Amino acid sequence: MNKTKIIELLNQDLQDEHGAIVQYLAHAYGMGEGELSCEVEAIAREEMRHLDWLAETIVELGGKPSVKRGGMRMGGDAVPDWMGNDVRLEEDAIAHYEDHIKQVDDPKIKRLLQRILADENAHHGKFAHFVDKSRKEGLKDQRGQRNDETAKFLNWGVGHEYTVILQYMFHSYMAKKAEARKQLEDQAINEMQHLGWLAEELIDAGGAPMMIDPVVNQVVDTQEALRADIAIEKDVAKKYGDFAARTDDAGLKELLTRIRDNELYHQQVFNDLLQDGEK
Protein backbone atom coordinates (compact mmCIF):
# COMPACT_ATOMS: atom_id res chain seq x y z
CA MET A 1 0.00 0.00 0.00
CA ASN A 2 1.43 3.42 -0.96
CA LYS A 3 1.77 6.38 1.39
CA THR A 4 -1.17 8.26 -0.07
CA LYS A 5 -3.53 5.38 0.69
CA ILE A 6 -2.09 4.90 4.19
CA ILE A 7 -2.56 8.61 4.94
CA GLU A 8 -6.15 8.34 3.74
CA LEU A 9 -6.85 5.39 6.05
CA LEU A 10 -5.14 7.03 9.03
CA ASN A 11 -7.12 10.22 8.50
CA GLN A 12 -10.32 8.17 8.51
CA ASP A 13 -9.25 6.74 11.86
CA LEU A 14 -8.30 10.21 13.13
CA GLN A 15 -11.72 11.57 12.18
CA ASP A 16 -13.38 8.70 14.05
CA GLU A 17 -11.29 9.45 17.13
CA HIS A 18 -12.30 13.10 16.87
CA GLY A 19 -15.98 12.15 16.75
CA ALA A 20 -15.57 9.81 19.71
CA ILE A 21 -13.91 12.53 21.79
CA VAL A 22 -16.78 14.94 21.17
CA GLN A 23 -19.43 12.29 21.83
CA TYR A 24 -17.86 11.11 25.08
CA LEU A 25 -17.23 14.62 26.39
CA ALA A 26 -20.83 15.60 25.59
CA HIS A 27 -22.02 12.59 27.58
CA ALA A 28 -19.64 13.26 30.48
CA TYR A 29 -20.70 16.90 30.73
CA GLY A 30 -24.38 16.06 30.27
CA MET A 31 -24.57 13.71 33.25
CA GLY A 32 -23.01 16.27 35.63
CA GLU A 33 -20.41 15.65 38.30
CA GLY A 34 -19.82 12.16 39.59
CA GLU A 35 -17.75 9.00 39.30
CA LEU A 36 -19.17 7.85 35.97
CA SER A 37 -18.67 11.26 34.39
CA CYS A 38 -15.00 11.17 35.40
CA GLU A 39 -14.60 7.67 33.97
CA VAL A 40 -16.09 8.69 30.62
CA GLU A 41 -13.86 11.78 30.50
CA ALA A 42 -10.86 9.52 31.12
CA ILE A 43 -11.82 7.44 28.07
CA ALA A 44 -12.14 10.65 26.03
CA ARG A 45 -8.58 11.54 27.06
CA GLU A 46 -7.36 8.15 25.84
CA GLU A 47 -9.05 8.84 22.51
CA MET A 48 -7.21 12.19 22.42
CA ARG A 49 -3.96 10.29 22.78
CA HIS A 50 -4.95 8.07 19.85
CA LEU A 51 -5.72 11.16 17.76
CA ASP A 52 -2.30 12.56 18.63
CA TRP A 53 -0.49 9.36 17.61
CA LEU A 54 -2.38 9.19 14.34
CA ALA A 55 -1.76 12.85 13.51
CA GLU A 56 1.97 12.56 14.17
CA THR A 57 2.17 9.46 11.98
CA ILE A 58 0.32 11.22 9.17
CA VAL A 59 2.78 14.13 9.30
CA GLU A 60 5.73 11.70 9.30
CA LEU A 61 4.33 10.23 6.09
CA GLY A 62 4.14 13.68 4.51
CA GLY A 63 0.41 14.25 4.96
CA LYS A 64 -1.81 16.73 6.77
CA PRO A 65 -4.01 15.60 9.67
CA SER A 66 -7.71 16.06 9.05
CA VAL A 67 -9.66 18.39 11.34
CA LYS A 68 -12.98 16.89 10.23
CA ARG A 69 -15.16 15.04 12.67
CA GLY A 70 -16.15 11.45 12.09
CA GLY A 71 -19.57 9.92 12.63
CA MET A 72 -21.17 10.06 16.07
CA ARG A 73 -24.06 8.27 17.74
CA MET A 74 -25.83 10.98 19.67
CA GLY A 75 -29.40 11.05 20.93
CA GLY A 76 -31.08 9.03 23.64
CA ASP A 77 -33.40 10.12 26.45
CA ALA A 78 -31.36 8.88 29.41
CA VAL A 79 -27.78 8.19 30.45
CA PRO A 80 -28.06 4.39 29.87
CA ASP A 81 -29.10 5.20 26.29
CA TRP A 82 -25.99 7.37 25.91
CA MET A 83 -23.76 4.61 27.24
CA GLY A 84 -25.40 2.20 24.78
CA ASN A 85 -24.54 4.62 21.97
CA ASP A 86 -20.96 4.68 23.23
CA VAL A 87 -20.86 0.87 23.11
CA ARG A 88 -22.00 0.97 19.49
CA LEU A 89 -19.49 3.70 18.58
CA GLU A 90 -16.71 1.52 19.97
CA GLU A 91 -18.00 -1.41 17.91
CA ASP A 92 -17.76 0.83 14.83
CA ALA A 93 -14.18 1.76 15.76
CA ILE A 94 -13.15 -1.84 16.39
CA ALA A 95 -14.46 -2.91 12.99
CA HIS A 96 -12.64 -0.03 11.25
CA TYR A 97 -9.33 -0.71 12.98
CA GLU A 98 -9.50 -4.44 12.30
CA ASP A 99 -10.11 -3.70 8.62
CA HIS A 100 -7.29 -1.16 8.41
CA ILE A 101 -4.84 -3.49 10.18
CA LYS A 102 -5.52 -6.08 7.48
CA GLN A 103 -4.97 -3.54 4.69
CA VAL A 104 -1.77 -1.87 5.98
CA ASP A 105 1.48 -3.70 5.29
CA ASP A 106 3.86 -1.28 7.07
CA PRO A 107 4.80 -3.13 10.31
CA LYS A 108 5.26 0.05 12.38
CA ILE A 109 1.86 1.45 11.43
CA LYS A 110 0.23 -1.96 11.85
CA ARG A 111 1.61 -2.09 15.41
CA LEU A 112 0.22 1.39 16.13
CA LEU A 113 -3.25 0.43 14.95
CA GLN A 114 -3.10 -2.81 16.95
CA ARG A 115 -2.14 -0.77 20.02
CA ILE A 116 -5.12 1.54 19.53
CA LEU A 117 -7.42 -1.42 18.87
CA ALA A 118 -6.50 -2.89 22.24
CA ASP A 119 -7.71 0.32 23.91
CA GLU A 120 -10.93 0.33 21.89
CA ASN A 121 -11.71 -3.22 23.00
CA ALA A 122 -11.17 -2.15 26.60
CA HIS A 123 -13.39 0.90 26.11
CA HIS A 124 -16.12 -1.32 24.66
CA GLY A 125 -16.13 -3.42 27.79
CA LYS A 126 -16.21 -0.38 30.05
CA PHE A 127 -19.12 1.25 28.26
CA ALA A 128 -21.07 -2.04 28.37
CA HIS A 129 -20.56 -1.97 32.14
CA PHE A 130 -21.56 1.71 32.27
CA VAL A 131 -24.95 0.89 30.71
CA ASP A 132 -25.84 -1.22 33.75
CA LYS A 133 -24.08 1.08 36.20
CA SER A 134 -25.92 4.19 35.02
CA ARG A 135 -29.25 2.35 35.10
CA LYS A 136 -28.71 1.07 38.64
CA GLU A 137 -27.62 4.53 39.84
CA GLY A 138 -30.56 6.22 38.12
CA LEU A 139 -28.34 8.77 36.40
CA LYS A 140 -30.24 11.45 34.50
CA ASP A 141 -29.59 14.09 31.89
CA GLN A 142 -28.47 17.18 33.83
CA ARG A 143 -28.73 19.54 30.87
CA GLY A 144 -31.32 22.30 30.96
CA GLN A 145 -33.03 24.69 28.59
CA ARG A 146 -31.51 27.95 29.81
CA ASN A 147 -30.80 30.21 26.84
CA ASP A 148 -30.40 33.72 28.21
CA GLU A 149 -27.43 36.02 27.55
CA THR A 150 -25.19 34.20 30.02
CA ALA A 151 -26.00 30.74 28.63
CA LYS A 152 -25.42 31.96 25.08
CA PHE A 153 -22.07 33.46 26.04
CA LEU A 154 -20.94 30.29 27.79
CA ASN A 155 -21.91 28.27 24.74
CA TRP A 156 -20.02 30.71 22.55
CA GLY A 157 -17.02 30.06 24.82
CA VAL A 158 -17.43 26.29 24.50
CA GLY A 159 -17.48 26.64 20.71
CA HIS A 160 -14.47 28.95 20.69
CA GLU A 161 -12.39 26.66 22.90
CA TYR A 162 -13.27 23.63 20.78
CA THR A 163 -12.17 25.52 17.67
CA VAL A 164 -8.82 26.68 19.00
CA ILE A 165 -7.98 23.27 20.47
CA LEU A 166 -8.17 21.86 16.95
CA GLN A 167 -6.44 24.89 15.45
CA TYR A 168 -3.48 24.94 17.82
CA MET A 169 -3.05 21.17 17.60
CA PHE A 170 -3.05 21.34 13.80
CA HIS A 171 -0.51 24.17 13.86
CA SER A 172 1.56 22.16 16.34
CA TYR A 173 1.64 19.11 14.07
CA MET A 174 2.71 21.20 11.07
CA ALA A 175 5.36 23.28 12.91
CA LYS A 176 8.99 22.58 11.98
CA LYS A 177 10.63 23.75 15.21
CA ALA A 178 10.37 21.70 18.40
CA GLU A 179 9.74 24.72 20.63
CA ALA A 180 6.84 25.91 18.49
CA ARG A 181 5.35 22.40 18.49
CA LYS A 182 5.65 22.16 22.27
CA GLN A 183 4.20 25.58 23.03
CA LEU A 184 1.29 25.21 20.63
CA GLU A 185 0.46 21.83 22.14
CA ASP A 186 0.73 23.21 25.68
CA GLN A 187 -1.67 26.05 24.94
CA ALA A 188 -4.08 23.61 23.26
CA ILE A 189 -4.08 21.56 26.46
CA ASN A 190 -4.89 24.71 28.46
CA GLU A 191 -7.77 25.42 26.06
CA MET A 192 -9.06 21.89 26.79
CA GLN A 193 -9.24 22.91 30.44
CA HIS A 194 -11.20 26.02 29.50
CA LEU A 195 -13.64 23.89 27.49
CA GLY A 196 -14.30 21.70 30.51
CA TRP A 197 -14.67 24.64 32.90
CA LEU A 198 -17.15 26.43 30.64
CA ALA A 199 -19.18 23.30 29.89
CA GLU A 200 -19.46 22.45 33.58
CA GLU A 201 -20.40 26.04 34.42
CA LEU A 202 -23.11 25.95 31.77
CA ILE A 203 -24.52 22.65 33.05
CA ASP A 204 -24.59 24.00 36.62
CA ALA A 205 -26.39 27.11 35.34
CA GLY A 206 -29.11 25.03 33.68
CA GLY A 207 -27.88 25.12 30.09
CA ALA A 208 -26.64 22.60 27.55
CA PRO A 209 -23.13 22.75 26.02
CA MET A 210 -22.99 22.51 22.23
CA MET A 211 -19.85 21.61 20.29
CA ILE A 212 -20.80 22.51 16.73
CA ASP A 213 -18.42 21.41 13.96
CA PRO A 214 -16.01 24.38 13.77
CA VAL A 215 -14.15 26.22 11.04
CA VAL A 216 -10.43 25.75 11.74
CA ASN A 217 -7.51 27.79 10.39
CA GLN A 218 -5.32 25.21 8.60
CA VAL A 219 -2.38 27.40 7.60
CA VAL A 220 0.76 25.30 7.23
CA ASP A 221 3.39 28.06 7.49
CA THR A 222 4.17 28.48 11.20
CA GLN A 223 4.73 32.25 11.08
CA GLU A 224 1.42 32.81 9.34
CA ALA A 225 -0.26 30.39 11.75
CA LEU A 226 1.10 32.23 14.77
CA ARG A 227 -0.18 35.55 13.44
CA ALA A 228 -3.65 34.02 13.11
CA ASP A 229 -3.41 32.54 16.60
CA ILE A 230 -2.33 35.86 18.11
CA ALA A 231 -5.24 37.64 16.43
CA ILE A 232 -7.77 35.16 17.79
CA GLU A 233 -6.27 35.38 21.29
CA LYS A 234 -6.52 39.19 21.28
CA ASP A 235 -10.17 39.01 20.28
CA VAL A 236 -11.19 36.31 22.73
CA ALA A 237 -9.35 37.83 25.70
CA LYS A 238 -11.33 41.02 25.19
CA LYS A 239 -14.63 39.14 24.94
CA TYR A 240 -14.00 37.17 28.13
CA GLY A 241 -12.89 40.34 29.93
CA ASP A 242 -15.87 42.38 28.76
CA PHE A 243 -18.40 39.75 29.85
CA ALA A 244 -16.63 39.28 33.19
CA ALA A 245 -16.97 43.02 33.80
CA ARG A 246 -20.72 42.92 33.05
CA THR A 247 -21.83 39.90 35.03
CA ASP A 248 -23.04 40.15 38.62
CA ASP A 249 -22.29 36.47 39.27
CA ALA A 250 -19.12 36.48 41.38
CA GLY A 251 -18.20 32.89 40.55
CA LEU A 252 -18.66 33.41 36.83
CA LYS A 253 -16.69 36.65 36.97
CA GLU A 254 -13.80 34.83 38.64
CA LEU A 255 -13.88 32.01 36.06
CA LEU A 256 -13.99 34.30 33.02
CA THR A 257 -11.25 36.52 34.43
CA ARG A 258 -9.05 33.48 34.94
CA ILE A 259 -9.67 32.31 31.38
CA ARG A 260 -9.02 35.83 30.04
CA ASP A 261 -5.67 35.92 31.83
CA ASN A 262 -4.77 32.52 30.37
CA GLU A 263 -5.62 33.82 26.89
CA LEU A 264 -3.41 36.86 27.41
CA TYR A 265 -0.60 34.49 28.35
CA HIS A 266 -1.18 32.44 25.18
CA GLN A 267 -0.95 35.64 23.17
CA GLN A 268 2.42 36.47 24.75
CA VAL A 269 3.75 32.95 24.14
CA PHE A 270 2.72 33.04 20.49
CA ASN A 271 4.20 36.50 20.06
CA ASP A 272 7.55 35.29 21.45
CA LEU A 273 7.52 32.36 19.03
CA LEU A 274 6.72 34.69 16.16
CA GLN A 275 9.55 37.05 17.03
CA ASP A 276 12.03 34.19 17.47
CA GLY A 277 11.09 32.86 14.06
CA GLU A 278 11.65 36.21 12.38
CA LYS A 279 15.16 36.76 13.72
Sequence and secondary structure as in RCSB ss.txt:
>XXXX:A:sequence
MNKTKIIELLNQDLQDEHGAIVQYLAHAYGMGEGELSCEVEAIAREEMRHLDWLAETIVELGGKPSVKRGGMRMG
GDAVPDWMGNDVRLEEDAIAHYEDHIKQVDDPKIKRLLQRILADENAHHGKFAHFVDKSRKEGLKDQRGQRNDET
AKFLNWGVGHEYTVILQYMFHSYMAKKAEARKQLEDQAINEMQHLGWLAEELIDAGGAPMMIDPVVNQVVDTQEA
LRADIAIEKDVAKKYGDFAARTDDAGLKELLTRIRDNELYHQQVFNDLLQDGEK
>XXXX:A:secstr
  HHHHHHHHHHHHHHHHHHHHHHHHHHHHT SSHHHHHHHHHHHHHHHHHHHHHHHHHHTT             
 SSHHHHHHHHHHHHHHHHHHHHHHHHH   HHHHHHHHHHHHHHHHHHHHHHHHHHHHHHHT         SHH
HHHHHHHHHHHHHHHHHHHHHHHH SSHHHHHHHHHHHHHHHHHHHHHHHHHHHTT              SHHHH
HHHHHHHHHHHHHHHHHHHHH   HHHHHHHHHHHHHHHHHHHHHHHHHHHHT 
